[in-house]
Every structure is written in C-alpha cells, then in structure tokens.
Amino acid sequence: MSVLQKAIESGEFAVTAEMAPPKGTDFSEQLAAARLLEGKVHAVNVTDMQSACLKASSLGLCVHLKQAGLEPILQITGRDRSRMAIMGDVLSAASFGIDTVLALTGDHPAVGDCKDSKPVYDLDSVGILRMLSNMEASGADCGGNPLSGGAPRLFKGAAVTPVYDPRPLQINKLRQKVEAGARYIQTQGVFDLEQLEGFLEDVAKAGINVPIMAGIIPLKSAGMARFMNENVPGIAVPEEMLARLDAAAAEGKEKGVKGLPAKLGMEMAAQMIAEIRGKKLCPGVHIMAIGAEKNVPAILDMAGVHILP
C-alpha cells in the first residue's frame, strides 16, 4: 500500500515534498537532497517537465528515489504522451514498486524551453485518472487487452487551484477528478489561509469528500513572489507578505547580512503549516521548495511536524 495513503487513512498529518529531475543525466544533487528528506516526509512528488521545460523524466528520478529508500510519487501529464505511453510508464513504475501517482494535464509547450515540441494531449488529467481506474477495475490495458500479472493498484491524485475565478468551475473540475478516481488532492501554492478555508468550505458544501493537501511554497524573496503573482496562474501572495519580504531585504542590506528574505520565507511557510495542522484545515501539506529541498526538514522542525517512524 502507498505510504502516503497509509498516512492519510490513519489520520497522521501527511507531508510530501516536491522535487524536479535534472536537466541532464546527473542525479547527484537530487539524491543528496533526498537523503536529507528521508524520514522527514512520507513521499517525494517528482515533477513531469514542470512549466513545459525539458528535464529527465519523472519516472527516471522516481526509480532513483525508490532505490535510495524513499517513496516517490510519479507525476504524469498528458502533454507529451498518448494514452499508450502513459499506461506504459505507469506499468513500468509499478514494476519498481511505485504505487502513487499524480495526474496533471500539463503546461503547453509554448510556455516552455522547447517551443517546437508538439503537444499530444490525448488525455487531460480527468482522462488519465479515468483510464487508470478502468485499468484497475478490468485488469486490462487501454485497448481492452489483459495485463500479465494483473493491473497495479494505485493511489491516484490530482491537483486543484483554490485561487480561481469563477470558483464553481474549479470545484466542478475537482468533482470530475474525484469521480474519475482521484483519492487525494494537492493544491497550488496557498498563502492566504482564510481564502483556503473558504475554498474548502465550498468543496464540502458541494458534497465532495476527498483529502486535500495544502500546497506550501517557501518564498525566497519579494521579487520571486511578485513574479509568481504576475506569471503563475492560481498564485496570489498577499501584499502583507510582500511588505515583510521587502523589509527583510532592506534589513539585510543595512546590516550586510545575506539571506534574510529566504529565512523569513521559511518561517512564514512553517507558520502556515503549523496553523493548517492546528486548525485541522487539511490532512497534510505538500511543500514545493523549488530547488531548495534541503530547507524542508528545517521548515518542518519550525512547524513542529515530525512523521511517525
């Protein structure tokens, strides 16, 4: 059974981190970060060419992490693969004991770094979930052909964006994902917990019952936050946080101390995690450190979150 599934179903506060594969064949940096995450998180979610930027495959890093003793989550997008290729990757992952997946539609290649790449989009996130659910139920592939050894049992997840207007459209898409087989959800990065709470209330009113893990992005600077506000759909960093990050940068410049905004960003992330846990807003968090995975253990320590051995 999926380690993440066990944590959620047992009522333990679930923690996942996010990690991107390298742009190349050297996985040493990712594996060094993974050693720091061991025993600190339930699983590591491996991105699938996030923002349509070419990197080694999610499956490749997932296998490395599994062999290193960590539990990986395979991200799957429909952007680059037909349904045959998606199912082939899932079956290969299952052969290595990788049983947790996250289905995404995927950013269009036009926003990435290989703009001549042709998008596939045979299936969107809902279609991927539905296909995998049908595979589990039938023991057959996407063409109806039986699978040797039977179909793998997967803990399937999807994503949601709480900051979305109009909200009913996002909630309706969430319903489709759950009906297609999503058994856990992770959100885009959230920075306003009142806004998150309102979204979760609307989800409950809609009769959608699924564990939703809050996405946490530790901010490194006000510049990073403003860039995300302007360029990343679903991100809304409040002005109060921007002002605090600006003040930390000014203090660092005055005192000749580097890294104060990033330190503050870690503290704000830890505060949000502690509040989410304390108020029981979500059954867990998904930490997207964006290349600073080494900071995740310190953030969890500040939040007072430690996973059970």
N, C-alpha and C positions, 0 to 999 in steps of 0.2 A: 504493500500500500504506500502511496505517496506520503513522504514525510510532512509536507505542507498540509495534506488532507488530514493526517493524524492530529496535527497541532490544532487545526481549526475545529475538527469534530470533537476533540477532547476538551475544548474550552480554553486551551492555552493561548496566550496572546501571540499570534503568529507574526514572524518577521522574515521578510525576504529582502535581498539586496539586488541591485541590477549591475550588470557588467557587459561591456561591449567586447567582442573579439578584436584582435589586432588587424590593422590594415597591412597584412603580410602574413608571414609564416612563423614569426617569433611570438610564442605564447608566454614567455617567461614573466613578463610584467603582470599579466592576468593571473598566473599561477602563484606569484608572490603575494598578490592581494588576496587570493583565495585562501592561502594559509592563514592570513590574519582573520578571515571571516569564519574559519572553521570553529564550530561550537558557539558562534555568536548569532548566526541566522539559521533559519530552518532550510532555506534554499536560496540559490542564486539564479536569478532570471537573466538569461542571456539574450541580448537584443539581436534582431534579424535585420542587419543593414539599416539601422535606425536613420531616419531622415533621408532615406534612399542613398546613403553613402556606402560605397563598396568596402566591405571588410571580409575577413574569413567568415565562414558560415556559423550560424548559431549552433548547428549540430556539432561542428568541429570542436568548439570550446566546451560544449556540454559534455562531450566524451572525455576531454582532458580533465574537467572538473570531477566527473564521476570517478575516473581512475585515481584522482587525487583524494577521494574520500568525501567529497561534498555532494549535495543533492542539487542537480541543475534543473532549471525549468526551460524547456525548449520553446522559444518564440517562433511562430510560424506566420508569415504574411502571404497573402495571395498575390502580391505584386509581381513576384518573379517566377511563380511556379503554377503549372497546371495542377488539376486535382490528382493526376497520376504522380507527379513529382512530390506533392505534399504528402500523399499517403506513403510513398516510398521512403521519404525522410522520417516519417513517424514510425514506420516499421523498423527502420534501421536503428532509430533511437531506442525503441523498445527492446531491441536485441542487446543493448548495453545496459538495460535496467532503468532507462529514463522514462518515467511514467507520468510526468507532469508537463502540461503544455499550456501555452497562452496563444490564442488565435487573434490575429490582427489583419485588417485589410491591407495596411502598408501605405506609406507615403509615395506619391507619384515620382517616377524618376526625374521629372522636370525640376524638382527641387533639390536633387542630389548632385553628386560629383561625376556621374557617368550619364550625362543627359541624352546620349544617343541610344541608351538602353531602351528596349521596347517593353512596356508593361504587359503583363499577362492578365491578371485579374479574372482568371477563370472562376474563382470563388472569392467572395468577401469573407469577413470574419464569421458572419452567421452561416454562410455556406460551408466553411471549413468545419465549424462545430457540428453542423448537421451531418456532414459526411462522416466524421469520426464517430458520432453517435450511432449512425446507421451501421458502420463497420462493427462496432462493439455488439450491437443487437443481433446482427446477422452472421457474424463471423466471416464475412465476405469483403472483397475489395470494392472499389468504386464501380467496377464493371459487373459486380454480382458473382465474382469467382471466389471459391472458398480459399481461405488462407491456411497454409500449413501451420500447425501449432495453435490455431485459433487466433482470434483477434486480441490484441493487448487491451488491458483495462487501464484507462487514462483518467487522470484528474484534470479536467479541462477548464480553462479560464478564459476570460476576455477582459477588455478594458472599457472604461466609461469616463466621460468628461463632465464633472459636476458643474463647471462654469460653462454653460452652453445656453444660448438663447435662440429659439424658444426651448425651455426645459422639457416640455412634454414630448418633443421629438426625440430627445436623448433618452428619456425614460422609456419611450416606445421601442427604441432600438435595443435598450437594455433588456426589455421583456423578450424580444425576439432572440437575443443571445441566450438567455436563460432557457427559453423553450427549446432552443436548438441543442442544449446540453451543457452550457456553462455552469460550473458548480462553484466557482469562486470568481470574484471580480476585483480588479485593481483599478484605482482611479488615476487620472492625470494628476500632476503635482498640485496639491492644495495648500493655500496659505491663509485662508480665512475660515476658521473652524465654525463660525456661525453660519456661513454660507454652506459649508459641508453638511452641517446639521440640518439645515433647511432642505437640502437635496435628499438626504437620507429619509427625512420625514415624508417627502413626496413619493419616494420609492416605496416606502411602507404603505402609504395611502393607496398606491396603485396595486397593492397586493403582490408585489414582487418580493419573494423571500430567498435571498442569496447572500452569502457572506461577502462583504465589500471591504477590501483592504485600502486604507488611505495612502495615496502616493505622497511621499515626502521628498522634496528636493532641497538639500542644504545649499543655501545661496553663498556664493563666493565673493560677490561684490554688488554694488548698486548697478554697475554697468551691465553685469550679467542679468540681473533681474529686469532691467529696462529692456534689454534685448529680447528676453523671453516674452515680456508683455507685448512687444511690438511684432514678434515674429512667430511665436509658438501658439497655435490655436488652443484655447482652453486654459491658458495660464493667465492669472491675474494677481500679481504681487501688490499688496496694498501700499498706499503712499507712506503709511506709518513705518513699514519695514524698510522702504527705500530711504526714508529720512534717517533711520537708525544706522543703516549701512553707510550712508554718506558721512554721518557724524563719526563713525568708527574710522573711516578712511582719513578724515581730517585730523582726528586724534593721532592716528598712526604717523601721518606726515609731520605733525607738530613735534611728536616725541621721537621720531626716527625709528619707529617700530613697524616692522612689516607683518602683514597677515591678520591685522585686527578685524577687517570686514569678514574674512573667511571664518575666523574664530567665532564672531558674533553669529554668522550664518549657522554654524554647528549648534550653538546654544539655542537659537530660535527653533531649529529643527527638533532638538531634544525636548524643548518645552512643548512643542506641538504634539510630539509622540506621547509624552507623559500625560498631557491633557486628554488626548484621544483615549488612552488606556484608562485613565482615572474616571472619565465620564462614560466609559464603555460605548463610545460612539461607533467604533469599528472593532472587529475581532482581531485586527492586526494592521501592520503597516508595511508598505513597500518603499524602500529607501533607494532613491535614484541619485547617487553621489556624483555621477557624470565624470568619471576618471579619477575621483578621489575616494575610491572604495576603502583605502587604508584608514579613513576617518570614521567609517561606520561603527567599529567597536567603541570608539570614544563617545560617539553620539548616543549609542545605546546605554553606555555606562552613565552618562549625564542624565538620561531619561529614566534611569533605574530599571531598565528592561534587560532581563537575562533569561535565555531559553533554558528549559529543563534538560538535564543530561539524558 
